[in-house]
Amino acid sequence: MIFSLSGREVTFNDLDAGHHFSELSVIDSELRSAWIMALNNCNIASMPQDRFLNLLEKEPQIALQLMRGLTSMVCASTLRISVR
């Protein structure tokens, strides 16, 4: 779990159906300290790192959309951490 300076649990992102997570680890091969928790039943699919990186190289629109999503996540996380 990640906590703010005030001791509250920090939620980085709420995901709806069709969204993705754990892309940072796939891109840089580093472990992350964040957890994911499902609030409802869900189906999860995974993609091997080499296949994912190949997809980003061959499909620049997907890579651009991923970068926009990561930028949005960083901005939202900064606000959540700063406010709490």
LOGU-268431 format. One record per atom (N, C-alpha, C, O): atom name; x, z, y; chain; residue number from 1; residue in three letters. Coordinates in steps of 0.001 Angstrom, whole numbers. Layout:
<pts>
PT   tifi        c1        c3        c2   vofi   mitor   lumza
PT     CA         X         Z         Y      A     NUM     ALA
...
</pts>
This chain:
<pts>
PT   tifi        c1        c3        c2   vofi   mitor   lumza
PT      N       835         0     -1179      A       1     MET
PT     CA         0         0         0      A       1     MET
PT      C       881         0      1243      A       1     MET
PT      O      1984       546      1235      A       1     MET
PT      N       391      -606      2287      A       2     ILE
PT     CA      1092      -646      3568      A       2     ILE
PT      C       274       180      4556      A       2     ILE
PT      O      -952        73      4601      A       2     ILE
PT      N       963      1007      5350      A       3     PHE
PT     CA       278      1864      6304      A       3     PHE
PT      C       818      1645      7708      A       3     PHE
PT      O      2001      1361      7893      A       3     PHE
PT      N       -56      1779      8689      A       4     SER
PT     CA       340      1672     10090      A       4     SER
PT      C      1010      2966     10522      A       4     SER
PT      O      1067      3929      9757      A       4     SER
PT      N      1518      2989     11751      A       5     LEU
PT     CA      2161      4188     12278      A       5     LEU
PT      C      1198      5373     12328      A       5     LEU
PT      O      1620      6524     12214      A       5     LEU
PT      N       -92      5093     12496      A       6     SER
PT     CA     -1077      6176     12549      A       6     SER
PT      C     -1490      6654     11159      A       6     SER
PT      O     -2272      7597     11035      A       6     SER
PT      N      -968      6008     10110      A       7     GLY
PT     CA     -1268      6438      8745      A       7     GLY
PT      C     -2425      5715      8084      A       7     GLY
PT      O     -2781      6031      6949      A       7     GLY
PT      N     -3017      4752      8770      A       8     ARG
PT     CA     -4127      4010      8170      A       8     ARG
PT      C     -3615      2870      7294      A       8     ARG
PT      O     -2592      2251      7587      A       8     ARG
PT      N     -4345      2608      6217      A       9     GLU
PT     CA     -4006      1490      5354      A       9     GLU
PT      C     -4204       195      6130      A       9     GLU
PT      O     -5205        36      6828      A       9     GLU
PT      N     -3257      -730      6012      A      10     VAL
PT     CA     -3310     -1995      6737      A      10     VAL
PT      C     -3820     -3085      5815      A      10     VAL
PT      O     -3306     -3264      4711      A      10     VAL
PT      N     -4827     -3809      6265      A      11     THR
PT     CA     -5313     -4992      5570      A      11     THR
PT      C     -4739     -6201      6289      A      11     THR
PT      O     -4984     -6387      7481      A      11     THR
PT      N     -3985     -7015      5583      A      12     PHE
PT     CA     -3374     -8179      6208      A      12     PHE
PT      C     -4337     -9341      6318      A      12     PHE
PT      O     -4298    -10102      7285      A      12     PHE
PT      N     -5199     -9477      5331      A      13     ASN
PT     CA     -6092    -10629      5335      A      13     ASN
PT      C     -7242    -10375      4368      A      13     ASN
PT      O     -7049     -9777      3309      A      13     ASN
PT      N     -8423    -10825      4729      A      14     ASP
PT     CA     -9575    -10827      3829      A      14     ASP
PT      C     -9791    -12278      3412      A      14     ASP
PT      O     -9907    -13160      4263      A      14     ASP
PT      N     -9844    -12526      2117      A      15     LEU
PT     CA     -9934    -13894      1613      A      15     LEU
PT      C    -11310    -14173      1041      A      15     LEU
PT      O    -11905    -13331       369      A      15     LEU
PT      N    -11800    -15358      1315      A      16     ASP
PT     CA    -13050    -15837       729      A      16     ASP
PT      C    -12719    -16781      -422      A      16     ASP
PT      O    -11553    -17092      -666      A      16     ASP
PT      N    -13740    -17225     -1118      A      17     ALA
PT     CA    -13557    -18159     -2233      A      17     ALA
PT      C    -12779    -19385     -1776      A      17     ALA
PT      O    -13005    -19911      -686      A      17     ALA
PT      N    -11857    -19833     -2628      A      18     GLY
PT     CA    -11081    -21028     -2340      A      18     GLY
PT      C     -9790    -20796     -1572      A      18     GLY
PT      O     -9028    -21736     -1346      A      18     GLY
PT      N     -9537    -19561     -1169      A      19     HIS
PT     CA     -8321    -19283      -408      A      19     HIS
PT      C     -7146    -18965     -1338      A      19     HIS
PT      O     -7330    -18739     -2534      A      19     HIS
PT      N     -5969    -18951      -784      A      20     HIS
PT     CA     -4755    -18739     -1568      A      20     HIS
PT      C     -4012    -17513     -1064      A      20     HIS
PT      O     -4230    -17044        52      A      20     HIS
PT      N     -3128    -17007     -1917      A      21     PHE
PT     CA     -2276    -15879     -1540      A      21     PHE
PT      C      -980    -15966     -2328      A      21     PHE
PT      O      -889    -16709     -3305      A      21     PHE
PT      N         7    -15219     -1907      A      22     SER
PT     CA      1320    -15116     -2541      A      22     SER
PT      C      2205    -16335     -2309      A      22     SER
PT      O      3185    -16541     -3025      A      22     SER
PT      N      1857    -17140     -1310      A      23     GLU
PT     CA      2655    -18336     -1028      A      23     GLU
PT      C      4034    -17996      -467      A      23     GLU
PT      O      4974    -18768      -651      A      23     GLU
PT      N      4174    -16858       211      A      24     LEU
PT     CA      5484    -16483       748      A      24     LEU
PT      C      6494    -16288      -379      A      24     LEU
PT      O      7627    -16761      -288      A      24     LEU
PT      N      6094    -15605     -1423      A      25     SER
PT     CA      6988    -15380     -2556      A      25     SER
PT      C      7369    -16683     -3243      A      25     SER
PT      O      8495    -16839     -3715      A      25     SER
PT      N      6440    -17602     -3294      A      26     VAL
PT     CA      6723    -18893     -3934      A      26     VAL
PT      C      7711    -19691     -3082      A      26     VAL
PT      O      8578    -20379     -3621      A      26     VAL
PT      N      7589    -19606     -1783      A      27     ILE
PT     CA      8465    -20374      -894      A      27     ILE
PT      C      9889    -19835      -905      A      27     ILE
PT      O     10840    -20610     -1005      A      27     ILE
PT      N     10052    -18513      -804      A      28     ASP
PT     CA     11414    -17972      -665      A      28     ASP
PT      C     11923    -17189     -1884      A      28     ASP
PT      O     13034    -16662     -1854      A      28     ASP
PT      N     11139    -17111     -2932      A      29     SER
PT     CA     11530    -16434     -4187      A      29     SER
PT      C     11826    -14944     -4019      A      29     SER
PT      O     12526    -14361     -4848      A      29     SER
PT      N     11311    -14324     -2972      A      30     GLU
PT     CA     11520    -12897     -2734      A      30     GLU
PT      C     10284    -12104     -3143      A      30     GLU
PT      O      9166    -12617     -3118      A      30     GLU
PT      N     10503    -10851     -3519      A      31     LEU
PT     CA      9390     -9968     -3836      A      31     LEU
PT      C      8719     -9517     -2549      A      31     LEU
PT      O      9363     -9462     -1502      A      31     LEU
PT      N      7471     -9203     -2614      A      32     ARG
PT     CA      6712     -8713     -1468      A      32     ARG
PT      C      6270     -7278     -1735      A      32     ARG
PT      O      6179     -6846     -2884      A      32     ARG
PT      N      6001     -6557      -666      A      33     SER
PT     CA      5572     -5164      -814      A      33     SER
PT      C      4061     -5014      -645      A      33     SER
PT      O      3535     -3910      -783      A      33     SER
PT      N      3372     -6085      -355      A      34     ALA
PT     CA      1918     -6022      -172      A      34     ALA
PT      C      1218     -6120     -1532      A      34     ALA
PT      O      1769     -6654     -2494      A      34     ALA
PT      N        28     -5609     -1583      A      35     TRP
PT     CA      -814     -5649     -2775      A      35     TRP
PT      C     -2030     -6497     -2473      A      35     TRP
PT      O     -2367     -6733     -1312      A      35     TRP
PT      N     -2686     -6955     -3530      A      36     ILE
PT     CA     -3963     -7644     -3366      A      36     ILE
PT      C     -5000     -6896     -4203      A      36     ILE
PT      O     -4723     -6450     -5317      A      36     ILE
PT      N     -6191     -6772     -3641      A      37     MET
PT     CA     -7254     -6066     -4325      A      37     MET
PT      C     -8521     -6920     -4258      A      37     MET
PT      O     -8943     -7329     -3176      A      37     MET
PT      N     -9119     -7185     -5411      A      38     ALA
PT     CA    -10373     -7926     -5466      A      38     ALA
PT      C    -11529     -6947     -5317      A      38     ALA
PT      O    -11593     -5940     -6023      A      38     ALA
PT      N    -12433     -7243     -4404      A      39     LEU
PT     CA    -13616     -6410     -4209      A      39     LEU
PT      C    -14794     -6892     -5042      A      39     LEU
PT      O    -15787     -6181     -5196      A      39     LEU
PT      N    -14678     -8109     -5582      A      40     ASN
PT     CA    -15706     -8709     -6429      A      40     ASN
PT      C    -15018     -9396     -7606      A      40     ASN
PT      O    -13799     -9571     -7610      A      40     ASN
PT      N    -15812     -9784     -8601      A      41     ASN
PT     CA    -15265    -10581     -9692      A      41     ASN
PT      C    -14734    -11885     -9119      A      41     ASN
PT      O    -15319    -12451     -8196      A      41     ASN
PT      N    -13623    -12359     -9672      A      42     CYS
PT     CA    -13049    -13602     -9154      A      42     CYS
PT      C    -12304    -14344    -10254      A      42     CYS
PT      O    -11917    -13760    -11266      A      42     CYS
PT      N    -12114    -15613    -10044      A      43     ASN
PT     CA    -11290    -16455    -10910      A      43     ASN
PT      C    -10024    -16780    -10139      A      43     ASN
PT      O    -10080    -17125     -8958      A      43     ASN
PT      N     -8892    -16671    -10801      A      44     ILE
PT     CA     -7611    -16905    -10145      A      44     ILE
PT      C     -6841    -17948    -10939      A      44     ILE
PT      O     -6784    -17894    -12168      A      44     ILE
PT      N     -6253    -18890    -10228      A      45     ALA
PT     CA     -5387    -19901    -10838      A      45     ALA
PT      C     -4000    -19757    -10232      A      45     ALA
PT      O     -3856    -19306     -9095      A      45     ALA
PT      N     -3004    -20132    -10976      A      46     SER
PT     CA     -1637    -20069    -10461      A      46     SER
PT      C      -954    -21419    -10637      A      46     SER
PT      O     -1380    -22255    -11434      A      46     SER
PT      N       115    -21607     -9873      A      47     MET
PT     CA       880    -22843     -9935      A      47     MET
PT      C      2360    -22465     -9989      A      47     MET
PT      O      2806    -21628     -9204      A      47     MET
PT      N      3118    -23059    -10888      A      48     PRO
PT     CA      4548    -22761    -10945      A      48     PRO
PT      C      5249    -23124     -9626      A      48     PRO
PT      O      4839    -24051     -8928      A      48     PRO
PT      N      6295    -22389     -9305      A      49     GLN
PT     CA      6999    -22572     -8043      A      49     GLN
PT      C      7477    -24011     -7849      A      49     GLN
PT      O      7275    -24586     -6779      A      49     GLN
PT      N      8098    -24591     -8849      A      50     ASP
PT     CA      8628    -25948     -8684      A      50     ASP
PT      C      7525    -26961     -8397      A      50     ASP
PT      O      7724    -27889     -7613      A      50     ASP
PT      N      6389    -26793     -9013      A      51     ARG
PT     CA      5259    -27699     -8789      A      51     ARG
PT      C      4693    -27524     -7375      A      51     ARG
PT      O      4351    -28502     -6710      A      51     ARG
PT      N      4599    -26280     -6929      A      52     PHE
PT     CA      4087    -25993     -5590      A      52     PHE
PT      C      5006    -26581     -4520      A      52     PHE
PT      O      4539    -27244     -3594      A      52     PHE
PT      N      6307    -26338     -4648      A      53     LEU
PT     CA      7251    -26865     -3668      A      53     LEU
PT      C      7270    -28391     -3668      A      53     LEU
PT      O      7402    -29011     -2613      A      53     LEU
PT      N      7140    -28989     -4835      A      54     ASN
PT     CA      7060    -30444     -4940      A      54     ASN
PT      C      5816    -30959     -4225      A      54     ASN
PT      O      5874    -31977     -3535      A      54     ASN
PT      N      4699    -30269     -4383      A      55     LEU
PT     CA      3462    -30646     -3699      A      55     LEU
PT      C      3649    -30617     -2187      A      55     LEU
PT      O      3208    -31529     -1488      A      55     LEU
PT      N      4303    -29568     -1677      A      56     LEU
PT     CA      4526    -29477      -235      A      56     LEU
PT      C      5414    -30605       271      A      56     LEU
PT      O      5195    -31114      1370      A      56     LEU
PT      N      6403    -31001      -507      A      57     GLU
PT     CA      7285    -32104      -116      A      57     GLU
PT      C      6553    -33437      -103      A      57     GLU
PT      O      6773    -34259       787      A      57     GLU
PT      N      5688    -33655     -1080      A      58     LYS
PT     CA      5001    -34946     -1211      A      58     LYS
PT      C      3754    -35058      -341      A      58     LYS
PT      O      3313    -36165       -34      A      58     LYS
PT      N      3184    -33926        58      A      59     GLU
PT     CA      1941    -33932       831      A      59     GLU
PT      C      2132    -33147      2125      A      59     GLU
PT      O      1786    -31967      2183      A      59     GLU
PT      N      2679    -33786      3171      A      60     PRO
PT     CA      2954    -33070      4423      A      60     PRO
PT      C      1717    -32451      5067      A      60     PRO
PT      O      1841    -31448      5770      A      60     PRO
PT      N       542    -33008      4855      A      61     GLN
PT     CA      -671    -32414      5426      A      61     GLN
PT      C      -963    -31062      4796      A      61     GLN
PT      O     -1434    -30148      5473      A      61     GLN
PT      N      -688    -30930      3513      A      62     ILE
PT     CA      -878    -29644      2846      A      62     ILE
PT      C       148    -28645      3371      A      62     ILE
PT      O      -181    -27485      3617      A      62     ILE
PT      N      1390    -29096      3543      A      63     ALA
PT     CA      2434    -28218      4083      A      63     ALA
PT      C      2074    -27763      5496      A      63     ALA
PT      O      2265    -26595      5834      A      63     ALA
PT      N      1558    -28667      6320      A      64     LEU
PT     CA      1163    -28317      7683      A      64     LEU
PT      C         3    -27326      7679      A      64     LEU
PT      O         5    -26370      8455      A      64     LEU
PT      N      -972    -27539      6827      A      65     GLN
PT     CA     -2106    -26625      6722      A      65     GLN
PT      C     -1627    -25246      6266      A      65     GLN
PT      O     -2109    -24230      6768      A      65     GLN
PT      N      -688    -25198      5324      A      66     LEU
PT     CA      -125    -23933      4867      A      66     LEU
PT      C       589    -23222      6019      A      66     LEU
PT      O       421    -22015      6197      A      66     LEU
PT      N      1386    -23963      6803      A      67     MET
PT     CA      2089    -23357      7939      A      67     MET
PT      C      1109    -22800      8964      A      67     MET
PT      O      1343    -21731      9527      A      67     MET
PT      N        32    -23504      9206      A      68     ARG
PT     CA      -987    -23000     10139      A      68     ARG
PT      C     -1613    -21716      9604      A      68     ARG
PT      O     -1857    -20774     10359      A      68     ARG
PT      N     -1869    -21684      8318      A      69     GLY
PT     CA     -2429    -20476      7715      A      69     GLY
PT      C     -1468    -19299      7792      A      69     GLY
PT      O     -1886    -18170      8052      A      69     GLY
PT      N      -185    -19553      7568      A      70     LEU
PT     CA       810    -18488      7656      A      70     LEU
PT      C       941    -17985      9088      A      70     LEU
PT      O      1082    -16784      9319      A      70     LEU
PT      N       894    -18897     10040      A      71     THR
PT     CA       951    -18505     11452      A      71     THR
PT      C      -234    -17627     11809      A      71     THR
PT      O       -80    -16611     12487      A      71     THR
PT      N     -1398    -18014     11360      A      72     SER
PT     CA     -2610    -17241     11608      A      72     SER
PT      C     -2508    -15854     10979      A      72     SER
PT      O     -2922    -14862     11578      A      72     SER
PT      N     -1956    -15791      9772      A      73     MET
PT     CA     -1808    -14513      9078      A      73     MET
PT      C      -849    -13587      9836      A      73     MET
PT      O     -1106    -12389      9952      A      73     MET
PT      N       239    -14133     10344      A      74     VAL
PT     CA      1197    -13320     11096      A      74     VAL
PT      C       554    -12778     12363      A      74     VAL
PT      O       712    -11601     12687      A      74     VAL
PT      N      -167    -13625     13079      A      75     CYS
PT     CA      -832    -13177     14316      A      75     CYS
PT      C     -1873    -12099     14031      A      75     CYS
PT      O     -1931    -11089     14733      A      75     CYS
PT      N     -2687    -12308     13013      A      76     ALA
PT     CA     -3720    -11326     12661      A      76     ALA
PT      C     -3090    -10020     12206      A      76     ALA
PT      O     -3576     -8946     12559      A      76     ALA
PT      N     -2020    -10094     11431      A      77     SER
PT     CA     -1344     -8879     10958      A      77     SER
PT      C      -747     -8100     12114      A      77     SER
PT      O      -825     -6872     12151      A      77     SER
PT      N      -159     -8807     13047      A      78     THR
PT     CA       430     -8151     14216      A      78     THR
PT      C      -636     -7400     14996      A      78     THR
PT      O      -411     -6267     15421      A      78     THR
PT      N     -1786     -8015     15188      A      79     LEU
PT     CA     -2877     -7346     15906      A      79     LEU
PT      C     -3376     -6126     15141      A      79     LEU
PT      O     -3602     -5071     15734      A      79     LEU
PT      N     -3546     -6262     13851      A      80     ARG
PT     CA     -4056     -5142     13053      A      80     ARG
PT      C     -3088     -3960     13055      A      80     ARG
PT      O     -3507     -2807     13149      A      80     ARG
PT      N     -1812     -4249     12952      A      81     ILE
PT     CA      -813     -3182     12923      A      81     ILE
PT      C      -678     -2536     14296      A      81     ILE
PT      O      -545     -1317     14399      A      81     ILE
PT      N      -711     -3344     15345      A      82     SER
PT     CA      -545     -2824     16706      A      82     SER
PT      C     -1729     -1993     17152      A      82     SER
PT      O     -1552      -969     17811      A      82     SER
PT      N     -2915     -2408     16809      A      83     VAL
PT     CA     -4129     -1742     17257      A      83     VAL
PT      C     -4326      -415     16559      A      83     VAL
PT      O     -4786       545     17177      A      83     VAL
PT      N     -3992      -343     15300      A      84     ARG
PT     CA     -4230       870     14532      A      84     ARG
PT      C     -3059      1767     14740      A      84     ARG
PT      O     -3019      2867     14191      A      84     ARG
</pts>
